[in-house]
Amino acid sequence: AAQGVEQRPVEPAAGTSLVRDVVRGVCPPLTSDRPPGPDITKIAHLIESGAFTDIEDG
């Protein structure tokens, strides 16, 4: 999803930008083909750790 947001010609909302930044802290942009498993695992750990809770609560 972060990759898609980065391809849009408009700036995303503040919360969306923060989520993208957190994701990009652990998963670099796709510049070539790679297996998605490691990125999915990293994002799952972010979710489990509550990394998005403060963003969600505003």
mmCIF file as Biopython writes it, N, C-alpha, C and O atoms, coordinates in Angstrom:
data_model
#
loop_
_atom_site.group_PDB
_atom_site.id
_atom_site.type_symbol
_atom_site.label_atom_id
_atom_site.label_alt_id
_atom_site.label_comp_id
_atom_site.label_asym_id
_atom_site.label_entity_id
_atom_site.label_seq_id
_atom_site.pdbx_PDB_ins_code
_atom_site.Cartn_x
_atom_site.Cartn_y
_atom_site.Cartn_z
_atom_site.occupancy
_atom_site.B_iso_or_equiv
_atom_site.auth_seq_id
_atom_site.auth_asym_id
_atom_site.pdbx_PDB_model_num
ATOM 1   N N  . ALA A ? 1  ? 0.819  -1.192  0.000  1.0 0.0 1  A 1 
ATOM 2   C CA . ALA A ? 1  ? 0.000  0.000   0.000  1.0 0.0 1  A 1 
ATOM 3   C C  . ALA A ? 1  ? 0.862  1.254   0.000  1.0 0.0 1  A 1 
ATOM 4   O O  . ALA A ? 1  ? 0.517  2.245   -0.643 1.0 0.0 1  A 1 
ATOM 5   N N  . ALA A ? 2  ? 1.988  1.216   0.722  1.0 0.0 2  A 1 
ATOM 6   C CA . ALA A ? 2  ? 2.877  2.381   0.753  1.0 0.0 2  A 1 
ATOM 7   C C  . ALA A ? 2  ? 3.369  2.706   -0.654 1.0 0.0 2  A 1 
ATOM 8   O O  . ALA A ? 2  ? 3.474  3.873   -1.030 1.0 0.0 2  A 1 
ATOM 9   N N  . GLN A ? 3  ? 3.665  1.677   -1.417 1.0 0.0 3  A 1 
ATOM 10  C CA . GLN A ? 3  ? 4.135  1.877   -2.788 1.0 0.0 3  A 1 
ATOM 11  C C  . GLN A ? 3  ? 3.070  2.593   -3.618 1.0 0.0 3  A 1 
ATOM 12  O O  . GLN A ? 3  ? 3.387  3.501   -4.386 1.0 0.0 3  A 1 
ATOM 13  N N  . GLY A ? 4  ? 1.827  2.193   -3.466 1.0 0.0 4  A 1 
ATOM 14  C CA . GLY A ? 4  ? 0.739  2.822   -4.207 1.0 0.0 4  A 1 
ATOM 15  C C  . GLY A ? 4  ? 0.545  4.273   -3.828 1.0 0.0 4  A 1 
ATOM 16  O O  . GLY A ? 4  ? 0.327  5.120   -4.695 1.0 0.0 4  A 1 
ATOM 17  N N  . VAL A ? 5  ? 0.623  4.569   -2.542 1.0 0.0 5  A 1 
ATOM 18  C CA . VAL A ? 5  ? 0.479  5.953   -2.071 1.0 0.0 5  A 1 
ATOM 19  C C  . VAL A ? 5  ? 1.576  6.818   -2.678 1.0 0.0 5  A 1 
ATOM 20  O O  . VAL A ? 5  ? 1.336  7.966   -3.051 1.0 0.0 5  A 1 
ATOM 21  N N  . GLU A ? 6  ? 2.774  6.267   -2.775 1.0 0.0 6  A 1 
ATOM 22  C CA . GLU A ? 6  ? 3.903  7.030   -3.317 1.0 0.0 6  A 1 
ATOM 23  C C  . GLU A ? 6  ? 3.779  7.286   -4.816 1.0 0.0 6  A 1 
ATOM 24  O O  . GLU A ? 6  ? 4.445  8.178   -5.342 1.0 0.0 6  A 1 
ATOM 25  N N  . GLN A ? 7  ? 2.951  6.531   -5.502 1.0 0.0 7  A 1 
ATOM 26  C CA . GLN A ? 7  ? 2.776  6.713   -6.941 1.0 0.0 7  A 1 
ATOM 27  C C  . GLN A ? 7  ? 1.705  7.742   -7.290 1.0 0.0 7  A 1 
ATOM 28  O O  . GLN A ? 7  ? 1.592  8.165   -8.440 1.0 0.0 7  A 1 
ATOM 29  N N  . ARG A ? 8  ? 0.924  8.139   -6.293 1.0 0.0 8  A 1 
ATOM 30  C CA . ARG A ? 8  ? -0.163 9.092   -6.550 1.0 0.0 8  A 1 
ATOM 31  C C  . ARG A ? 8  ? 0.389  10.501  -6.726 1.0 0.0 8  A 1 
ATOM 32  O O  . ARG A ? 8  ? 1.395  10.847  -6.106 1.0 0.0 8  A 1 
ATOM 33  N N  . PRO A ? 9  ? -0.241 11.308  -7.547 1.0 0.0 9  A 1 
ATOM 34  C CA . PRO A ? 9  ? 0.254  12.664  -7.785 1.0 0.0 9  A 1 
ATOM 35  C C  . PRO A ? 9  ? -0.110 13.660  -6.683 1.0 0.0 9  A 1 
ATOM 36  O O  . PRO A ? 9  ? 0.315  14.814  -6.734 1.0 0.0 9  A 1 
ATOM 37  N N  . VAL A ? 10 ? -0.888 13.234  -5.691 1.0 0.0 10 A 1 
ATOM 38  C CA . VAL A ? 10 ? -1.279 14.138  -4.604 1.0 0.0 10 A 1 
ATOM 39  C C  . VAL A ? 10 ? -0.670 13.659  -3.290 1.0 0.0 10 A 1 
ATOM 40  O O  . VAL A ? 10 ? -0.378 12.475  -3.121 1.0 0.0 10 A 1 
ATOM 41  N N  . GLU A ? 11 ? -0.484 14.592  -2.368 1.0 0.0 11 A 1 
ATOM 42  C CA . GLU A ? 11 ? 0.053  14.254  -1.052 1.0 0.0 11 A 1 
ATOM 43  C C  . GLU A ? 11 ? -1.043 13.608  -0.210 1.0 0.0 11 A 1 
ATOM 44  O O  . GLU A ? 11 ? -2.162 14.120  -0.164 1.0 0.0 11 A 1 
ATOM 45  N N  . PRO A ? 12 ? -0.744 12.493  0.457  1.0 0.0 12 A 1 
ATOM 46  C CA . PRO A ? 12 ? -1.763 11.832  1.281  1.0 0.0 12 A 1 
ATOM 47  C C  . PRO A ? 12 ? -2.056 12.618  2.558  1.0 0.0 12 A 1 
ATOM 48  O O  . PRO A ? 12 ? -1.318 13.534  2.919  1.0 0.0 12 A 1 
ATOM 49  N N  . ALA A ? 13 ? -3.128 12.252  3.224  1.0 0.0 13 A 1 
ATOM 50  C CA . ALA A ? 13 ? -3.489 12.867  4.495  1.0 0.0 13 A 1 
ATOM 51  C C  . ALA A ? 13 ? -2.380 12.617  5.517  1.0 0.0 13 A 1 
ATOM 52  O O  . ALA A ? 13 ? -1.548 11.727  5.338  1.0 0.0 13 A 1 
ATOM 53  N N  . ALA A ? 14 ? -2.378 13.406  6.581  1.0 0.0 14 A 1 
ATOM 54  C CA . ALA A ? 14 ? -1.314 13.339  7.586  1.0 0.0 14 A 1 
ATOM 55  C C  . ALA A ? 14 ? -1.172 11.943  8.184  1.0 0.0 14 A 1 
ATOM 56  O O  . ALA A ? 14 ? -0.057 11.436  8.301  1.0 0.0 14 A 1 
ATOM 57  N N  . GLY A ? 15 ? -2.277 11.319  8.563  1.0 0.0 15 A 1 
ATOM 58  C CA . GLY A ? 15 ? -2.213 9.982   9.151  1.0 0.0 15 A 1 
ATOM 59  C C  . GLY A ? 15 ? -1.663 8.953   8.185  1.0 0.0 15 A 1 
ATOM 60  O O  . GLY A ? 15 ? -0.877 8.087   8.571  1.0 0.0 15 A 1 
ATOM 61  N N  . THR A ? 16 ? -2.074 9.046   6.932  1.0 0.0 16 A 1 
ATOM 62  C CA . THR A ? 16 ? -1.580 8.128   5.906  1.0 0.0 16 A 1 
ATOM 63  C C  . THR A ? 16 ? -0.084 8.317   5.701  1.0 0.0 16 A 1 
ATOM 64  O O  . THR A ? 16 ? 0.652  7.344   5.535  1.0 0.0 16 A 1 
ATOM 65  N N  . SER A ? 17 ? 0.365  9.560   5.711  1.0 0.0 17 A 1 
ATOM 66  C CA . SER A ? 17 ? 1.800  9.839   5.569  1.0 0.0 17 A 1 
ATOM 67  C C  . SER A ? 17 ? 2.597  9.245   6.722  1.0 0.0 17 A 1 
ATOM 68  O O  . SER A ? 17 ? 3.681  8.698   6.519  1.0 0.0 17 A 1 
ATOM 69  N N  . LEU A ? 18 ? 2.058  9.355   7.932  1.0 0.0 18 A 1 
ATOM 70  C CA . LEU A ? 18 ? 2.747  8.795   9.097  1.0 0.0 18 A 1 
ATOM 71  C C  . LEU A ? 18 ? 2.838  7.274   9.014  1.0 0.0 18 A 1 
ATOM 72  O O  . LEU A ? 18 ? 3.882  6.693   9.312  1.0 0.0 18 A 1 
ATOM 73  N N  . VAL A ? 19 ? 1.748  6.632   8.610  1.0 0.0 19 A 1 
ATOM 74  C CA . VAL A ? 19 ? 1.769  5.171   8.448  1.0 0.0 19 A 1 
ATOM 75  C C  . VAL A ? 19 ? 2.796  4.784   7.392  1.0 0.0 19 A 1 
ATOM 76  O O  . VAL A ? 19 ? 3.575  3.854   7.599  1.0 0.0 19 A 1 
ATOM 77  N N  . ARG A ? 20 ? 2.805  5.475   6.282  1.0 0.0 20 A 1 
ATOM 78  C CA . ARG A ? 20 ? 3.782  5.190   5.221  1.0 0.0 20 A 1 
ATOM 79  C C  . ARG A ? 20 ? 5.206  5.333   5.753  1.0 0.0 20 A 1 
ATOM 80  O O  . ARG A ? 20 ? 6.063  4.501   5.454  1.0 0.0 20 A 1 
ATOM 81  N N  . ASP A ? 21 ? 5.465  6.372   6.535  1.0 0.0 21 A 1 
ATOM 82  C CA . ASP A ? 21 ? 6.807  6.584   7.077  1.0 0.0 21 A 1 
ATOM 83  C C  . ASP A ? 21 ? 7.226  5.455   8.017  1.0 0.0 21 A 1 
ATOM 84  O O  . ASP A ? 21 ? 8.378  5.023   7.997  1.0 0.0 21 A 1 
ATOM 85  N N  . VAL A ? 22 ? 6.293  4.981   8.839  1.0 0.0 22 A 1 
ATOM 86  C CA . VAL A ? 22 ? 6.594  3.858   9.737  1.0 0.0 22 A 1 
ATOM 87  C C  . VAL A ? 22 ? 6.902  2.606   8.915  1.0 0.0 22 A 1 
ATOM 88  O O  . VAL A ? 22 ? 7.865  1.894   9.199  1.0 0.0 22 A 1 
ATOM 89  N N  . VAL A ? 23 ? 6.088  2.346   7.906  1.0 0.0 23 A 1 
ATOM 90  C CA . VAL A ? 23 ? 6.320  1.182   7.046  1.0 0.0 23 A 1 
ATOM 91  C C  . VAL A ? 23 ? 7.667  1.309   6.342  1.0 0.0 23 A 1 
ATOM 92  O O  . VAL A ? 23 ? 8.425  0.342   6.274  1.0 0.0 23 A 1 
ATOM 93  N N  . ARG A ? 24 ? 7.963  2.477   5.827  1.0 0.0 24 A 1 
ATOM 94  C CA . ARG A ? 24 ? 9.227  2.678   5.119  1.0 0.0 24 A 1 
ATOM 95  C C  . ARG A ? 24 ? 10.429 2.567   6.056  1.0 0.0 24 A 1 
ATOM 96  O O  . ARG A ? 24 ? 11.550 2.346   5.596  1.0 0.0 24 A 1 
ATOM 97  N N  . GLY A ? 25 ? 10.212 2.715   7.342  1.0 0.0 25 A 1 
ATOM 98  C CA . GLY A ? 25 ? 11.291 2.521   8.302  1.0 0.0 25 A 1 
ATOM 99  C C  . GLY A ? 25 ? 11.782 1.081   8.360  1.0 0.0 25 A 1 
ATOM 100 O O  . GLY A ? 25 ? 12.906 0.824   8.789  1.0 0.0 25 A 1 
ATOM 101 N N  . VAL A ? 26 ? 10.946 0.143   7.932  1.0 0.0 26 A 1 
ATOM 102 C CA . VAL A ? 26 ? 11.328 -1.277  7.955  1.0 0.0 26 A 1 
ATOM 103 C C  . VAL A ? 26 ? 11.306 -1.933  6.577  1.0 0.0 26 A 1 
ATOM 104 O O  . VAL A ? 26 ? 11.920 -2.983  6.389  1.0 0.0 26 A 1 
ATOM 105 N N  . CYS A ? 27 ? 10.618 -1.341  5.621  1.0 0.0 27 A 1 
ATOM 106 C CA . CYS A ? 27 ? 10.495 -1.923  4.277  1.0 0.0 27 A 1 
ATOM 107 C C  . CYS A ? 27 ? 10.837 -0.871  3.229  1.0 0.0 27 A 1 
ATOM 108 O O  . CYS A ? 27 ? 10.102 0.104   3.071  1.0 0.0 27 A 1 
ATOM 109 N N  . PRO A ? 28 ? 11.938 -1.055  2.515  1.0 0.0 28 A 1 
ATOM 110 C CA . PRO A ? 28 ? 12.278 -0.090  1.474  1.0 0.0 28 A 1 
ATOM 111 C C  . PRO A ? 28 ? 11.322 -0.204  0.287  1.0 0.0 28 A 1 
ATOM 112 O O  . PRO A ? 28 ? 10.648 -1.221  0.125  1.0 0.0 28 A 1 
ATOM 113 N N  . PRO A ? 29 ? 11.263 0.846   -0.548 1.0 0.0 29 A 1 
ATOM 114 C CA . PRO A ? 29 ? 10.422 0.774   -1.746 1.0 0.0 29 A 1 
ATOM 115 C C  . PRO A ? 29 ? 10.857 -0.386  -2.651 1.0 0.0 29 A 1 
ATOM 116 O O  . PRO A ? 29 ? 12.017 -0.799  -2.647 1.0 0.0 29 A 1 
ATOM 117 N N  . LEU A ? 30 ? 9.910  -0.888  -3.410 1.0 0.0 30 A 1 
ATOM 118 C CA . LEU A ? 30 ? 10.220 -1.933  -4.389 1.0 0.0 30 A 1 
ATOM 119 C C  . LEU A ? 30 ? 10.914 -1.301  -5.589 1.0 0.0 30 A 1 
ATOM 120 O O  . LEU A ? 30 ? 10.337 -0.466  -6.285 1.0 0.0 30 A 1 
ATOM 121 N N  . THR A ? 31 ? 12.137 -1.702  -5.818 1.0 0.0 31 A 1 
ATOM 122 C CA . THR A ? 31 ? 12.861 -1.219  -6.992 1.0 0.0 31 A 1 
ATOM 123 C C  . THR A ? 31 ? 13.152 -2.361  -7.956 1.0 0.0 31 A 1 
ATOM 124 O O  . THR A ? 31 ? 13.565 -2.149  -9.096 1.0 0.0 31 A 1 
ATOM 125 N N  . SER A ? 32 ? 12.925 -3.585  -7.465 1.0 0.0 32 A 1 
ATOM 126 C CA . SER A ? 32 ? 13.066 -4.776  -8.301 1.0 0.0 32 A 1 
ATOM 127 C C  . SER A ? 32 ? 12.191 -5.867  -7.690 1.0 0.0 32 A 1 
ATOM 128 O O  . SER A ? 32 ? 11.654 -5.711  -6.594 1.0 0.0 32 A 1 
ATOM 129 N N  . ASP A ? 33 ? 12.061 -6.959  -8.409 1.0 0.0 33 A 1 
ATOM 130 C CA . ASP A ? 33 ? 11.234 -8.067  -7.932 1.0 0.0 33 A 1 
ATOM 131 C C  . ASP A ? 33 ? 11.877 -8.688  -6.698 1.0 0.0 33 A 1 
ATOM 132 O O  . ASP A ? 33 ? 13.083 -8.934  -6.681 1.0 0.0 33 A 1 
ATOM 133 N N  . ARG A ? 34 ? 11.067 -8.946  -5.653 1.0 0.0 34 A 1 
ATOM 134 C CA . ARG A ? 34 ? 11.561 -9.633  -4.467 1.0 0.0 34 A 1 
ATOM 135 C C  . ARG A ? 34 ? 10.391 -10.338 -3.793 1.0 0.0 34 A 1 
ATOM 136 O O  . ARG A ? 34 ? 9.240  -9.942  -3.980 1.0 0.0 34 A 1 
ATOM 137 N N  . PRO A ? 35 ? 10.669 -11.368 -3.019 1.0 0.0 35 A 1 
ATOM 138 C CA . PRO A ? 35 ? 9.592  -12.071 -2.327 1.0 0.0 35 A 1 
ATOM 139 C C  . PRO A ? 35 ? 8.931  -11.149 -1.297 1.0 0.0 35 A 1 
ATOM 140 O O  . PRO A ? 35 ? 9.630  -10.409 -0.605 1.0 0.0 35 A 1 
ATOM 141 N N  . PRO A ? 36 ? 7.613  -11.180 -1.181 1.0 0.0 36 A 1 
ATOM 142 C CA . PRO A ? 36 ? 6.929  -10.294 -0.241 1.0 0.0 36 A 1 
ATOM 143 C C  . PRO A ? 36 ? 6.967  -10.774 1.209  1.0 0.0 36 A 1 
ATOM 144 O O  . PRO A ? 36 ? 6.699  -9.989  2.119  1.0 0.0 36 A 1 
ATOM 145 N N  . GLY A ? 37 ? 7.294  -12.043 1.441  1.0 0.0 37 A 1 
ATOM 146 C CA . GLY A ? 37 ? 7.240  -12.610 2.786  1.0 0.0 37 A 1 
ATOM 147 C C  . GLY A ? 37 ? 7.982  -11.824 3.855  1.0 0.0 37 A 1 
ATOM 148 O O  . GLY A ? 37 ? 7.401  -11.541 4.903  1.0 0.0 37 A 1 
ATOM 149 N N  . PRO A ? 38 ? 9.253  -11.455 3.635  1.0 0.0 38 A 1 
ATOM 150 C CA . PRO A ? 38 ? 9.968  -10.705 4.666  1.0 0.0 38 A 1 
ATOM 151 C C  . PRO A ? 38 ? 9.323  -9.347  4.991  1.0 0.0 38 A 1 
ATOM 152 O O  . PRO A ? 38 ? 9.282  -8.943  6.153  1.0 0.0 38 A 1 
ATOM 153 N N  . ASP A ? 39 ? 8.826  -8.656  3.976  1.0 0.0 39 A 1 
ATOM 154 C CA . ASP A ? 39 ? 8.155  -7.371  4.225  1.0 0.0 39 A 1 
ATOM 155 C C  . ASP A ? 39 ? 6.864  -7.578  5.012  1.0 0.0 39 A 1 
ATOM 156 O O  . ASP A ? 39 ? 6.562  -6.809  5.925  1.0 0.0 39 A 1 
ATOM 157 N N  . ILE A ? 40 ? 6.111  -8.606  4.663  1.0 0.0 40 A 1 
ATOM 158 C CA . ILE A ? 40 ? 4.861  -8.897  5.371  1.0 0.0 40 A 1 
ATOM 159 C C  . ILE A ? 40 ? 5.153  -9.208  6.834  1.0 0.0 40 A 1 
ATOM 160 O O  . ILE A ? 40 ? 4.431  -8.753  7.722  1.0 0.0 40 A 1 
ATOM 161 N N  . THR A ? 41 ? 6.202  -9.976  7.089  1.0 0.0 41 A 1 
ATOM 162 C CA . THR A ? 41 ? 6.578  -10.304 8.467  1.0 0.0 41 A 1 
ATOM 163 C C  . THR A ? 41 ? 6.952  -9.046  9.247  1.0 0.0 41 A 1 
ATOM 164 O O  . THR A ? 41 ? 6.544  -8.887  10.398 1.0 0.0 41 A 1 
ATOM 165 N N  . LYS A ? 42 ? 7.717  -8.158  8.636  1.0 0.0 42 A 1 
ATOM 166 C CA . LYS A ? 42 ? 8.117  -6.912  9.305  1.0 0.0 42 A 1 
ATOM 167 C C  . LYS A ? 42 ? 6.904  -6.049  9.630  1.0 0.0 42 A 1 
ATOM 168 O O  . LYS A ? 42 ? 6.818  -5.485  10.722 1.0 0.0 42 A 1 
ATOM 169 N N  . ILE A ? 43 ? 5.974  -5.942  8.697  1.0 0.0 43 A 1 
ATOM 170 C CA . ILE A ? 43 ? 4.778  -5.131  8.931  1.0 0.0 43 A 1 
ATOM 171 C C  . ILE A ? 43 ? 3.885  -5.787  9.977  1.0 0.0 43 A 1 
ATOM 172 O O  . ILE A ? 43 ? 3.271  -5.092  10.787 1.0 0.0 43 A 1 
ATOM 173 N N  . ALA A ? 44 ? 3.805  -7.112  9.971  1.0 0.0 44 A 1 
ATOM 174 C CA . ALA A ? 44 ? 3.032  -7.817  11.005 1.0 0.0 44 A 1 
ATOM 175 C C  . ALA A ? 44 ? 3.599  -7.524  12.388 1.0 0.0 44 A 1 
ATOM 176 O O  . ALA A ? 44 ? 2.844  -7.341  13.343 1.0 0.0 44 A 1 
ATOM 177 N N  . HIS A ? 45 ? 4.923  -7.478  12.500 1.0 0.0 45 A 1 
ATOM 178 C CA . HIS A ? 45 ? 5.545  -7.146  13.787 1.0 0.0 45 A 1 
ATOM 179 C C  . HIS A ? 45 ? 5.207  -5.715  14.210 1.0 0.0 45 A 1 
ATOM 180 O O  . HIS A ? 45 ? 4.983  -5.447  15.390 1.0 0.0 45 A 1 
ATOM 181 N N  . LEU A ? 46 ? 5.171  -4.805  13.248 1.0 0.0 46 A 1 
ATOM 182 C CA . LEU A ? 46 ? 4.777  -3.425  13.564 1.0 0.0 46 A 1 
ATOM 183 C C  . LEU A ? 46 ? 3.355  -3.387  14.118 1.0 0.0 46 A 1 
ATOM 184 O O  . LEU A ? 46 ? 3.087  -2.716  15.114 1.0 0.0 46 A 1 
ATOM 185 N N  . ILE A ? 47 ? 2.462  -4.101  13.475 1.0 0.0 47 A 1 
ATOM 186 C CA . ILE A ? 47 ? 1.063  -4.136  13.919 1.0 0.0 47 A 1 
ATOM 187 C C  . ILE A ? 47 ? 0.974  -4.731  15.320 1.0 0.0 47 A 1 
ATOM 188 O O  . ILE A ? 47 ? 0.307  -4.177  16.194 1.0 0.0 47 A 1 
ATOM 189 N N  . GLU A ? 48 ? 1.649  -5.860  15.531 1.0 0.0 48 A 1 
ATOM 190 C CA . GLU A ? 48 ? 1.615  -6.529  16.834 1.0 0.0 48 A 1 
ATOM 191 C C  . GLU A ? 48 ? 2.220  -5.674  17.941 1.0 0.0 48 A 1 
ATOM 192 O O  . GLU A ? 48 ? 1.791  -5.757  19.092 1.0 0.0 48 A 1 
ATOM 193 N N  . SER A ? 49 ? 3.213  -4.855  17.603 1.0 0.0 49 A 1 
ATOM 194 C CA . SER A ? 49 ? 3.880  -4.025  18.609 1.0 0.0 49 A 1 
ATOM 195 C C  . SER A ? 49 ? 3.088  -2.770  18.957 1.0 0.0 49 A 1 
ATOM 196 O O  . SER A ? 49 ? 3.429  -2.062  19.905 1.0 0.0 49 A 1 
ATOM 197 N N  . GLY A ? 50 ? 2.034  -2.493  18.195 1.0 0.0 50 A 1 
ATOM 198 C CA . GLY A ? 50 ? 1.237  -1.295  18.440 1.0 0.0 50 A 1 
ATOM 199 C C  . GLY A ? 50 ? 1.822  -0.039  17.817 1.0 0.0 50 A 1 
ATOM 200 O O  . GLY A ? 50 ? 1.467  1.073   18.209 1.0 0.0 50 A 1 
ATOM 201 N N  . ALA A ? 51 ? 2.713  -0.204  16.853 1.0 0.0 51 A 1 
ATOM 202 C CA . ALA A ? 51 ? 3.386  0.937   16.229 1.0 0.0 51 A 1 
ATOM 203 C C  . ALA A ? 51 ? 2.422  1.929   15.587 1.0 0.0 51 A 1 
ATOM 204 O O  . ALA A ? 51 ? 2.754  3.104   15.431 1.0 0.0 51 A 1 
ATOM 205 N N  . PHE A ? 52 ? 1.238  1.465   15.218 1.0 0.0 52 A 1 
ATOM 206 C CA . PHE A ? 52 ? 0.284  2.344   14.547 1.0 0.0 52 A 1 
ATOM 207 C C  . PHE A ? 52 ? -0.776 2.909   15.492 1.0 0.0 52 A 1 
ATOM 208 O O  . PHE A ? 52 ? -1.618 3.702   15.072 1.0 0.0 52 A 1 
ATOM 209 N N  . THR A ? 53 ? -0.740 2.511   16.757 1.0 0.0 53 A 1 
ATOM 210 C CA . THR A ? 53 ? -1.785 2.914   17.705 1.0 0.0 53 A 1 
ATOM 211 C C  . THR A ? 53 ? -1.852 4.423   17.884 1.0 0.0 53 A 1 
ATOM 212 O O  . THR A ? 53 ? -2.938 5.000   17.844 1.0 0.0 53 A 1 
ATOM 213 N N  . ASP A ? 54 ? -0.710 5.068   18.081 1.0 0.0 54 A 1 
ATOM 214 C CA . ASP A ? 54 ? -0.709 6.523   18.271 1.0 0.0 54 A 1 
ATOM 215 C C  . ASP A ? 54 ? -1.219 7.247   17.037 1.0 0.0 54 A 1 
ATOM 216 O O  . ASP A ? 54 ? -1.904 8.264   17.148 1.0 0.0 54 A 1 
ATOM 217 N N  . ILE A ? 55 ? -0.891 6.732   15.873 1.0 0.0 55 A 1 
ATOM 218 C CA . ILE A ? 55 ? -1.375 7.336   14.632 1.0 0.0 55 A 1 
ATOM 219 C C  . ILE A ? 55 ? -2.884 7.184   14.552 1.0 0.0 55 A 1 
ATOM 220 O O  . ILE A ? 55 ? -3.593 8.125   14.196 1.0 0.0 55 A 1 
ATOM 221 N N  . GLU A ? 56 ? -3.365 6.008   14.880 1.0 0.0 56 A 1 
ATOM 222 C CA . GLU A ? 56 ? -4.790 5.710   14.825 1.0 0.0 56 A 1 
ATOM 223 C C  . GLU A ? 56 ? -5.583 6.575   15.804 1.0 0.0 56 A 1 
ATOM 224 O O  . GLU A ? 56 ? -6.689 7.021   15.498 1.0 0.0 56 A 1 
ATOM 225 N N  . ASP A ? 57 ? -5.005 6.807   16.984 1.0 0.0 57 A 1 
ATOM 226 C CA . ASP A ? 57 ? -5.691 7.596   17.998 1.0 0.0 57 A 1 
ATOM 227 C C  . ASP A ? 57 ? -5.602 9.093   17.733 1.0 0.0 57 A 1 
ATOM 228 O O  . ASP A ? 57 ? -6.283 9.889   18.379 1.0 0.0 57 A 1 
ATOM 229 N N  . GLY A ? 58 ? -4.755 9.469   16.778 1.0 0.0 58 A 1 
ATOM 230 C CA . GLY A ? 58 ? -4.657 10.852  16.377 1.0 0.0 58 A 1 
ATOM 231 C C  . GLY A ? 58 ? -3.820 11.679  17.268 1.0 0.0 58 A 1 
ATOM 232 O O  . GLY A ? 58 ? -3.661 12.876  17.029 1.0 0.0 58 A 1 
#
